[in-house]
Amino acid sequence: MKFNSQIKIIGMKKSKGDYEGNPYDNTTMYTEVGLDDSKGMAKGNAGTEYRFGLSTEYEKYAHLPFPFIANCEMEIVTSGKEQKTLMRTCVPVSVEKKAA
């Protein structure tokens, strides 16, 4: 299932290499998400991460000041046993101004 969401991107990291004969190559986007306050036990925000393509994706966003707001296409997928949410596209729409 695909859906669009406006997301605050608070950081990113690229990773590429080989671990014990297993190659890896990815970019991770770190995002701000609201805490579940439905039971009155939490307030504010936390961070979560999404894998976002290969390490080359990092270069497309590295010049931007963080945090920034982006329109993202997300997709919920399942293995039949576990469900996860993937970030498929990320288009920056605004950059937050830093407090003085």
N, C-alpha and C positions, 0 to 999 in steps of 0.2 A: 504494500500500500504506500503510495507516494503522497506527500503533502508539502506545502510551502509554509515557511515560518520566518519571521524576522527575528534574528538572533544577535546578541551582543557577543562579539568575539573578543576575548580578553588576552589571548596569547596563542602561539603556535610553535611547533617544534618539528624539525625534519629528522629522519633517522634512516640510515642506509648502511648496510654492511653484511657480515656473515657471522652467524653464531653456530658453532659446532657443525659446520657444513650446511647450514640452512640459511640461504640468503633472505634478507628482509629489506624493504624499501617502502617507506610511508611518510606521510605528514599527519600530525595530530593537531586538531583545532581544539582549543580550550574555550569553553563558553560559560556565560553566566546564566544560571537558572534559579528560579524562585524555590525556596523551601516550602514544603507542604505544611501550611498552617491550619489545616482543617480541624485539627484536634486541639489547637491552642498551645502546642508544645514547641513551635518553631517560628522564627521570624527572619525575614531578610533573604539573602541569596547565598548560593554556593556555586562551585564550579564543577563542570563535567567535561568530558572529552569525547571527541568523535574522530575516527580515522577518516582522512580526507585524501584519498589518492596516493600517488607516489611522492617521493621527496622533491620532485621537480615542481610540485604545486607550491611549495614553500616560497620559491623565488617570485611567484606572481603576487604575493602579498607582503613580502618582507619589507618593502619600501613604505608601507602604510604605518602611521602612528597608531598605537593600540591604546585603549580599546576602540573598536569600530562596530557599527551596526551593519548587518548584511542581510539580504534576502537570500534564504537558503532553501534548496530543495532537499527534503529528507525522505528516507524510505525505511519503512519497518519491514524487516524480513525475519524469517524463522528457519531453523534447521529441522523443525518438527518437535524439537525438545526445548530449545532456547530461542528467545526473541531478542533482536537488537535493532537499534536505529542507526542508519548510515547517513552521512552527509554526502550528497551527490554533487551539488553545485553551491557556490558561495559568491554572491555579487555584492560588494561593499556599496552602501548607500549614504552613510554619513560617518564622520569621525567626531568623537566627543572631545570637547575642549577641556584641557587640564585646569584644575583649580589653581589659582595663584598662591 
